[in-house]
Amino acid sequence: MDFLEAIILAVIEGLTEFLPVSSTAHMIFASAISHNESDEFVKMFQVSIQFGAILSVVFLFWKKFFDFKTYTFYLKLGLAVIPALVLGKLFDDKIEAVLEKPIPIAIVLILGGIILLFIDRLFKNPVINKEEEVTVKKAIVIGFWQCLAMMPGTSRSAASIIGGMQQGLTRKMAAEFSFLLAVPTMLAVTLYSIFLKDWNYKGLEQKGYEMILSSNHNLIVFILGNIIAFVVAAFAIKFFIGFLEKYGFKIWGYYRIIVGFALLLYFSL
């Protein structure tokens, strides 16, 4: 992986991780174009640069994350992330297998786009517009909704935002809670990919951190990718909250459908 490829993937991660468009699908498309889809370091890199995106959420919502006056905020996030951690571990191999089959991902992208075209009509009377009003029970239910994103192409952001709206959260609050929930979820996935998961890199079974530290180039690529993902994600989050509150999901539905058909066309040729 050269620096240009790393920059492109980091920009894609930062732009798409918190939008309801599936960062996984975009990463697969970008890797396929550059013919790096089977490179184990690239796969690990795509996951590990989520750390930079995570930091952007902590940076933007630092008052929430560093307000230690009440434990309920941390309790809600801690309990809500458990379903994804358990199911993610149980189905890790199956998810990995799907990642190598872009056609199903493209189909899920299209189906998810169709759902987004009509989702605003389903939840018309939200009543919760503050994080403090999200109960532990509602947080856990949103955590189960997030598990729908185990199928690559679904979008973790879309699943958890829709789950929040189903639980009575306003679009803005559902998006914000989705971002907050992303921190423990993505942190766990990132740490697993770097420190626990075995990768077949250059004919050897290696941990993610071993691949990163195997050369100065890999280390610089890793650091650069996370910095770019952090900056781009921060702008994407600020943009998306205002845009979603004003215009809703429909435009993202059309976008997913267009990208999904583009993926189908590309991988069918």
C-alpha positions in Angstrom: 0.0 0.0 0.0 1.4 3.4 -1.0 0.7 6.7 0.6 -1.8 7.8 -2.0 -3.9 4.6 -1.5 -3.7 5.1 2.3 -4.9 8.7 2.0 -7.8 7.7 -0.2 -8.9 5.0 2.1 -8.6 7.2 5.1 -10.7 10.0 3.5 -13.3 7.4 2.5 -13.4 6.1 6.1 -13.7 9.5 7.6 -16.5 10.5 5.2 -18.6 7.3 5.3 -18.2 5.8 8.8 -20.8 8.0 10.4 -23.1 8.4 7.3 -25.8 5.8 6.6 -24.0 4.7 3.4 -21.8 1.7 4.6 -18.1 2.5 4.9 -17.4 -1.2 4.3 -18.9 -1.1 0.8 -17.0 2.0 -0.1 -13.7 0.5 1.2 -14.3 -2.7 -0.8 -15.0 -0.7 -3.9 -11.8 1.4 -3.4 -9.6 -1.6 -2.7 -10.9 -3.5 -5.7 -10.1 -0.6 -8.0 -6.6 -0.5 -6.6 -6.4 -4.3 -6.7 -5.6 -4.5 -3.0 -8.7 -6.3 -1.8 -6.8 -9.5 -0.8 -3.9 -7.7 0.9 -4.1 -8.5 4.7 -2.4 -5.3 5.7 -4.9 -3.3 3.7 -7.8 -5.2 5.4 -6.3 -4.5 8.8 -5.6 -0.9 7.9 -9.3 -0.4 6.9 -10.4 -1.5 10.3 -7.6 0.2 12.4 -8.1 3.7 11.0 -11.5 3.6 12.6 -9.5 4.7 15.7 -9.0 8.1 14.2 -12.7 8.3 13.4 -13.5 7.3 17.0 -11.3 10.1 18.4 -13.2 12.6 16.3 -16.4 11.7 18.2 -14.6 12.0 21.5 -13.3 15.4 20.4 -16.6 16.7 19.3 -18.6 15.3 22.3 -15.8 15.7 24.9 -18.2 17.2 27.5 -20.2 14.0 27.4 -17.2 11.6 27.6 -15.4 13.5 30.4 -18.4 14.4 32.6 -17.9 12.1 35.5 -20.7 13.4 37.6 -23.0 10.6 36.6 -22.3 7.0 35.7 -25.5 6.4 33.7 -24.0 7.7 30.4 -21.2 5.1 30.6 -23.6 2.4 31.7 -25.8 2.9 28.7 -23.0 2.8 26.2 -21.4 -0.2 28.0 -24.6 -2.3 28.0 -25.6 -1.2 24.5 -22.4 -2.4 23.0 -22.5 -5.9 24.4 -24.8 -7.4 21.7 -22.5 -6.3 18.9 -19.4 -7.5 20.8 -20.9 -11.0 21.4 -22.4 -11.5 17.9 -19.3 -10.0 16.3 -17.1 -12.5 18.0 -19.5 -15.4 17.2 -19.8 -14.5 13.5 -16.4 -13.1 12.8 -15.4 -15.8 10.3 -18.7 -15.6 8.5 -18.5 -11.8 8.2 -14.9 -12.1 6.9 -16.2 -14.5 4.3 -18.9 -12.1 3.1 -16.3 -9.3 2.8 -14.8 -11.3 -0.1 -18.1 -11.5 -1.9 -19.0 -7.9 -3.1 -22.2 -8.9 -4.9 -24.2 -9.6 -1.7 -22.8 -6.4 -0.2 -24.0 -4.4 -3.2 -27.5 -6.0 -2.9 -27.7 -5.1 0.8 -26.6 -1.5 -0.1 -29.4 -1.2 -2.6 -32.0 -2.7 -0.2 -30.9 -0.5 2.6 -31.2 2.5 0.3 -34.8 1.6 -0.6 -35.6 1.4 3.2 -34.0 4.9 3.7 -36.4 6.4 1.1 -39.3 5.6 3.3 -37.9 5.7 6.8 -38.8 9.3 7.6 -42.5 8.4 7.2 -42.4 5.7 9.8 -41.3 7.7 12.9 -43.2 11.0 12.8 -43.6 11.8 16.5 -40.3 11.7 18.3 -40.3 12.7 21.9 -36.6 12.3 23.0 -34.2 15.1 22.1 -31.7 14.8 25.0 -29.2 12.0 25.8 -30.3 12.1 29.4 -33.8 11.0 28.3 -32.5 7.9 26.7 -33.1 5.1 29.2 -30.9 2.1 29.8 -33.5 -0.1 28.2 -33.8 2.1 25.1 -30.0 2.2 24.8 -29.8 -1.6 24.9 -32.6 -1.9 22.2 -30.6 0.5 20.0 -27.6 -1.7 20.6 -29.5 -4.7 19.2 -30.5 -2.6 16.2 -26.8 -1.9 15.7 -26.2 -5.6 15.2 -28.0 -5.5 11.9 -24.8 -3.9 10.6 -23.1 -7.3 11.1 -24.1 -7.8 7.5 -21.5 -5.8 5.5 -23.2 -3.1 3.4 -25.9 -2.4 6.0 -24.2 0.5 7.7 -23.7 0.6 11.5 -24.7 4.3 11.5 -27.9 3.6 9.6 -28.9 0.7 11.7 -28.3 2.4 15.0 -29.9 5.7 13.9 -33.1 3.9 12.7 -33.1 2.0 16.0 -32.9 5.3 17.9 -35.8 6.7 15.9 -37.8 3.5 16.5 -37.2 4.2 20.2 -38.7 7.7 20.0 -35.5 9.7 19.5 -35.5 12.7 17.2 -33.4 12.4 14.1 -30.7 14.6 15.6 -30.6 12.8 18.9 -30.7 9.4 17.2 -27.7 10.4 15.1 -25.8 11.8 18.1 -26.5 8.6 20.2 -25.3 6.5 17.2 -22.0 8.5 17.2 -21.6 8.0 20.9 -22.3 4.3 20.7 -19.8 4.0 17.9 -16.9 4.8 20.3 -17.0 1.6 22.4 -18.2 -0.5 19.4 -15.5 0.6 17.0 -12.8 0.8 19.7 -13.4 -2.9 20.5 -13.3 -3.9 16.8 -10.1 -1.8 16.3 -8.3 -3.2 19.3 -9.3 -6.8 18.3 -8.0 -6.3 14.8 -4.7 -4.8 16.1 -3.9 -7.0 19.1 -5.9 -10.2 19.0 -6.8 -11.2 15.4 -4.3 -13.3 13.4 -3.6 -12.0 9.9 -1.8 -13.9 7.2 0.8 -11.3 6.2 3.6 -12.3 3.8 3.1 -16.0 4.5 3.2 -15.6 8.3 0.5 -15.4 11.0 0.9 -12.0 12.5 -1.1 -9.7 14.8 -2.1 -6.3 13.5 0.5 -4.4 15.6 3.2 -6.7 14.2 2.3 -5.8 10.7 2.3 -2.1 11.6 5.7 -2.3 13.3 7.2 -4.5 10.6 8.5 -1.5 8.7 8.7 2.3 9.0 6.5 2.6 5.9 3.7 0.6 7.5 4.0 2.6 10.7 3.8 5.9 8.9 0.9 4.7 6.8 -1.0 3.7 9.9 -0.4 7.0 11.7 -1.2 9.1 8.6 -4.4 7.1 8.0 -5.7 7.7 11.5 -4.9 11.4 11.4 -6.7 11.9 8.1 -9.7 9.8 9.3 -9.9 11.9 12.4 -10.0 15.2 10.6 -12.4 14.1 7.8 -14.7 12.4 10.2 -15.0 15.5 12.4 -16.2 17.5 9.5 -18.5 14.7 8.3 -20.2 14.5 11.7 -20.8 18.2 11.9 -22.2 18.3 8.4 -24.3 15.2 8.8 -26.2 16.2 11.9 -27.4 19.5 10.4 -28.1 17.9 7.1 -30.1 15.0 8.6 -32.1 17.3 10.8 -33.1 19.5 7.9 -33.5 17.0 5.0 -33.9 13.5 6.4 -32.7 10.2 4.9 -34.1 10.2 1.4 -31.0 11.6 -0.4 -28.9 8.9 1.3 -31.3 6.3 0.1 -30.8 7.4 -3.5 -27.1 7.6 -3.0 -26.9 4.0 -1.7 -29.0 2.7 -4.6 -26.8 4.4 -7.1 -23.6 3.2 -5.5 -25.1 -0.3 -5.0 -25.8 -0.6 -8.7 -22.4 0.7 -9.6 -20.9 -2.0 -7.4 -23.0 -4.7 -9.1 -22.0 -3.5 -12.5 -18.3 -3.3 -11.6 -18.1 -6.7 -10.0 -20.3 -8.4 -12.7 -18.0 -7.4 -15.6 
